[in-house]
Amino acid sequence: MATKKPVPKTKGEILADIAESAGITKAQAGAAYDRLIEIVYAGAKLDTGLMIPGIGKIKKVKRAARKAINPFTKQMQKYPAKTVAKLTLCKACKECVK
């Protein structure tokens, strides 16, 4: 019975796995990974967001200002409005997680 390869969890492990699978050096895999991250960051700033095939869509979302209770002091706090990145998983990725 074949042993299942462990899932890489750190950036170094991911780069080593990509390099081995693609038959390239770790430096080349690192350059490709860094460029992918740059593209995702730039796409997240767009109003339409960026679709990452096989993973999902990342876009910026505006969160309204709100009030909440601080659990330690039991006092109301005001949180200002802010813009955050939101990742919506694609159907294939959702089914894989089930």
C-alpha positions as CSV (number, residue, x, y, z in Angstrom):
1,M,0.0,0.0,0.0
2,A,1.4,3.4,-1.0
3,T,2.0,5.9,1.8
4,K,0.3,9.2,1.5
5,K,2.6,12.2,1.2
6,P,2.1,14.7,4.1
7,V,0.6,18.1,3.2
8,P,3.2,20.9,3.3
9,K,2.4,23.5,6.1
10,T,5.2,26.0,6.0
11,K,6.3,28.3,3.2
12,G,9.6,26.4,2.9
13,E,7.8,23.0,2.7
14,I,5.3,24.4,0.1
15,L,8.2,25.7,-2.1
16,A,10.1,22.5,-1.8
17,D,7.0,20.5,-2.8
18,I,6.3,22.8,-5.8
19,A,10.0,22.6,-6.9
20,E,10.0,18.8,-6.7
21,S,6.6,18.4,-8.5
22,A,7.5,20.9,-11.3
23,G,11.1,19.8,-11.7
24,I,12.5,23.3,-11.0
25,T,14.8,24.8,-8.3
26,K,13.5,26.1,-5.0
27,A,14.6,29.6,-6.0
28,Q,12.5,29.4,-9.2
29,A,9.5,28.1,-7.1
30,G,10.0,30.9,-4.6
31,A,10.0,33.5,-7.4
32,A,6.8,32.1,-8.9
33,Y,5.2,31.9,-5.4
34,D,6.2,35.5,-4.6
35,R,4.8,36.7,-7.9
36,L,1.5,34.9,-7.3
37,I,1.2,36.6,-3.9
38,E,1.8,40.0,-5.5
39,I,-0.9,39.3,-8.1
40,V,-3.4,38.2,-5.3
41,Y,-2.6,41.3,-3.2
42,A,-3.1,43.6,-6.2
43,G,-6.3,41.8,-7.2
44,A,-7.7,42.1,-3.7
45,K,-7.5,45.9,-4.0
46,L,-9.7,45.9,-7.1
47,D,-13.4,46.7,-6.6
48,T,-14.3,43.5,-8.6
49,G,-11.8,41.3,-6.7
50,L,-9.8,38.5,-8.2
51,M,-10.8,34.9,-9.0
52,I,-8.1,32.4,-8.1
53,P,-9.1,29.2,-10.1
54,G,-9.5,26.2,-7.8
55,I,-9.4,28.3,-4.6
56,G,-12.0,31.1,-4.7
57,K,-12.5,34.8,-5.0
58,I,-10.7,37.4,-2.9
59,K,-12.2,40.9,-2.8
60,K,-12.3,43.9,-0.5
61,V,-15.4,44.5,1.7
62,K,-16.3,47.5,3.7
63,R,-17.3,46.8,7.3
64,A,-19.6,49.2,9.0
65,A,-18.7,51.0,12.3
66,R,-20.1,49.1,15.3
67,K,-20.3,49.0,19.1
68,A,-19.4,45.9,21.1
69,I,-18.9,45.0,24.8
70,N,-15.3,44.4,26.0
71,P,-15.5,41.0,27.7
72,F,-12.9,42.0,30.3
73,T,-14.1,45.4,31.4
74,K,-17.8,44.9,30.4
75,Q,-17.8,48.4,28.9
76,M,-19.1,49.4,25.4
77,Q,-16.4,50.1,22.8
78,K,-16.7,51.7,19.4
79,Y,-15.0,50.1,16.5
80,P,-14.6,52.3,13.4
81,A,-15.5,51.3,9.9
82,K,-12.8,49.6,7.9
83,T,-12.1,47.8,4.7
84,V,-11.0,44.1,4.9
85,A,-10.1,41.3,2.5
86,K,-12.7,38.5,2.1
87,L,-12.1,35.1,0.6
88,T,-15.0,33.2,-0.8
89,L,-14.2,29.6,-1.5
90,C,-15.2,28.1,-4.9
91,K,-17.6,25.1,-5.1
92,A,-14.8,22.5,-5.7
93,C,-12.8,23.8,-2.7
94,K,-16.0,23.7,-0.4
95,E,-16.7,20.1,-1.5
96,C,-13.1,19.1,-0.8
97,V,-13.3,20.4,2.8
98,K,-16.6,18.5,3.6
